[in-house]
Amino acid sequence: MSLRYLNKVVVVTGGSRGIGRGIVKVFVENGAKVVFCAKSEAERGDLELLLNRTGPGSCHFVPCDVSQEDDIKTLISSTVQTHGHIDCLVNNAGWHPPHKATDETTAEEFRELLNLNLLSCFLASKYALPFLRQRQGNIINLASLVATLGQKDAVPYVATKGAIVSMTKAMAVDESRFNVRVNCISPSNVLTPLWEELAGQTPDAAATIRAGENFQLIGRMGSEEECGLAALYLAADATFCTGTELLLSGGAELNYGFKSQVSPCT
């Protein structure tokens, strides 16, 4: 078996479940040494034990609240202390809050999401870049297809993801002088625990999931593993790509659909 990222050191934020879990798994399966984090020790689960048993790479869990700058600094420094360098940073940690109209959203709720979804990417990149420059490494940011399409009752979330796309391009310009590539992935619907949790808050969770599947031209949601494979591609294979937004969408952005929300006149 060809190992596409053998002995490379990868940091994955929010790696304990969902898309992050898929990314950690694929990198370990391709020989990488992965340090992944989640907010608390309780979120470690059995992922670390399972992947270290099966290999061929390895992984190590570090508790890190990415909304706290000191935690991010510790995550990066502990990775370097353990492995000596960093080849790839995957900024995956983030959250989609329940849908809420703009005039019902507080400024504090918006600030908290900016801190979690956007500022964490900036800070992790800031502290990892000195080490990535030494290795001509790369950064992969997780954005979202809704950064382009928009989404109903999700202004703060869409704003954070749109900013991630723009930040990716700006950082790619700056870091090109050091041969550090910066790219992002914009998924459409991926079946993750968070997606299922949000569906569970609707009147008919099964119908919500079916609708989520039907948004893609190929008639299903993406998988955690497919997200991992996309990240591996950007890290290992796409060596002529920087500032790129990879749409991992199943064609969700294509073709016309019924979209009008205007009530007919009576």
URSULCOR-V313507 format. One record per backbone hydrogen bond with DSSP energy under -1.0 kcal/mol. NH is the residue of the N-H (numbers start at 1). CO is the residue of the C=O. If there is no record, write none. Layout:
((NH	CO) (NH	CO))
This chain:
((5	30) (7	31) (8	5) (10	33) (11	88) (12	35) (13	90) (15	37) (22	18) (23	19) (24	20) (25	21) (26	22) (27	23) (28	24) (29	25) (31	28) (32	27) (33	8) (34	58) (35	10) (36	60) (37	12) (43	40) (44	41) (50	46) (51	47) (52	48) (53	49) (54	50) (55	51) (57	28) (58	32) (60	34) (62	36) (64	38) (68	65) (72	68) (73	69) (74	70) (75	71) (76	72) (77	73) (78	74) (79	75) (80	76) (81	77) (82	78) (83	79) (84	80) (87	9) (88	9) (89	138) (90	11) (91	140) (92	90) (100	153) (104	101) (105	102) (110	106) (111	107) (112	108) (113	109) (114	110) (115	111) (116	112) (117	113) (118	114) (119	114) (120	115) (122	118) (123	119) (124	120) (125	121) (126	122) (127	123) (128	124) (129	125) (131	128) (132	128) (133	129) (137	132) (138	87) (139	181) (140	89) (141	183) (142	91) (143	185) (145	187) (147	144) (148	145) (149	145) (150	146) (158	154) (159	155) (160	156) (161	157) (162	158) (163	159) (164	160) (165	161) (166	162) (167	163) (168	164) (169	165) (170	166) (171	167) (172	168) (173	169) (174	170) (175	171) (178	175) (179	176) (180	175) (181	137) (183	139) (184	244) (185	141) (186	246) (188	248) (191	222) (192	190) (196	192) (197	193) (198	194) (199	195) (200	196) (201	198) (202	199) (208	204) (209	205) (210	206) (211	207) (212	208) (213	209) (214	210) (216	213) (217	250) (218	250) (219	216) (222	189) (227	223) (228	224) (229	225) (230	226) (231	227) (232	228) (233	229) (234	230) (235	231) (236	232) (237	233) (238	233) (239	237) (241	238) (243	182) (246	184) (248	186) (252	249) (254	251))
